[in-house]
Amino acid sequence: MQSTLMLIKPDGIEKNLEGPIKRMIEDAGLVVTHEKEIHPTRSHFEAHYAFDDEWKRNVGEGNLSLCEKMNIDPNEAFGTNDPIEIGDVIRDRLIEYMLSRPIKAFVIQGEDAIQRVRNLSGSTVPARAEPDTIRGRFGSDANEQPILEKRSIQNIVHTSGNFEEADFELKHWFPELYSQDLNYNPILS
């Protein structure tokens, strides 16, 4: 058994998708073992989204490429054309978006839960997600809209990407699970 984290983001909360998302998780043969609604602080999100320069560069270069295809001046859209600085702008917009309302956090458990939840969630760009995924069914945002509107992409959920992320994120969002029993590790239970 493996555990992973899912956060229902502000657009998912605004659309009242907690129940439908939970049903999709359960229909996939996975179990939500813990859940809570929270309104985290900026510092909590900054720790969660503590991206390194490689992530920032990759995101920045991807957005520079989109700007080029869309004939948009990156200096106008992001205030810079430096890929790492664009990554910082994207991160800041993401944190502002996540602070806009309370969110819901789930601990999800099952065989190969991390990959199965990632697959169930779909592409991080909802407009490109398969229709039978959470983002494909409930989202519609595309990369172009956030660039033009100078905001974060709205893609319904966050999910842990790998074992290391799941371990960090479960401890970060559900510290009470670790403090109850020092031998309890929800990612492997």
Rosetta blueprint (number, residue, H / E / L):
1 M L
2 Q E
3 S E
4 T E
5 L E
6 M E
7 L E
8 I E
9 K L
10 P H
11 D H
12 G H
13 I H
14 E H
15 K L
16 N L
17 L L
18 E H
19 G H
20 P H
21 I H
22 K H
23 R H
24 M H
25 I H
26 E H
27 D H
28 A L
29 G L
30 L L
31 V E
32 V E
33 T E
34 H E
35 E E
36 K E
37 E E
38 I E
39 H L
40 P L
41 T L
42 R H
43 S H
44 H H
45 F H
46 E H
47 A H
48 H H
49 Y L
50 A L
51 F L
52 D L
53 D H
54 E H
55 W H
56 K H
57 R H
58 N H
59 V H
60 G H
61 E H
62 G H
63 N H
64 L H
65 S H
66 L H
67 C H
68 E H
69 K H
70 M H
71 N L
72 I L
73 D L
74 P H
75 N H
76 E H
77 A H
78 F H
79 G L
80 T L
81 N L
82 D L
83 P H
84 I H
85 E H
86 I H
87 G H
88 D H
89 V H
90 I H
91 R H
92 D H
93 R H
94 L H
95 I H
96 E H
97 Y H
98 M H
99 L L
100 S L
101 R L
102 P L
103 I E
104 K E
105 A E
106 F E
107 V E
108 I E
109 Q E
110 G E
111 E L
112 D L
113 A H
114 I H
115 Q H
116 R H
117 V H
118 R H
119 N H
120 L H
121 S H
122 G L
123 S L
124 T L
125 V L
126 P H
127 A H
128 R H
129 A L
130 E L
131 P L
132 D L
133 T L
134 I H
135 R H
136 G H
137 R H
138 F H
139 G L
140 S L
141 D L
142 A L
143 N L
144 E H
145 Q H
146 P H
147 I H
148 L H
149 E H
150 K L
151 R L
152 S L
153 I L
154 Q L
155 N L
156 I L
157 V E
158 H E
159 T E
160 S L
161 G L
162 N L
163 F H
164 E H
165 E H
166 A H
167 D H
168 F H
169 E H
170 L H
171 K H
172 H H
173 W H
174 F L
175 P H
176 E H
177 L H
178 Y H
179 S H
180 Q H
181 D L
182 L L
183 N L
184 Y L
185 N L
186 P L
187 I L
188 L L
189 S L
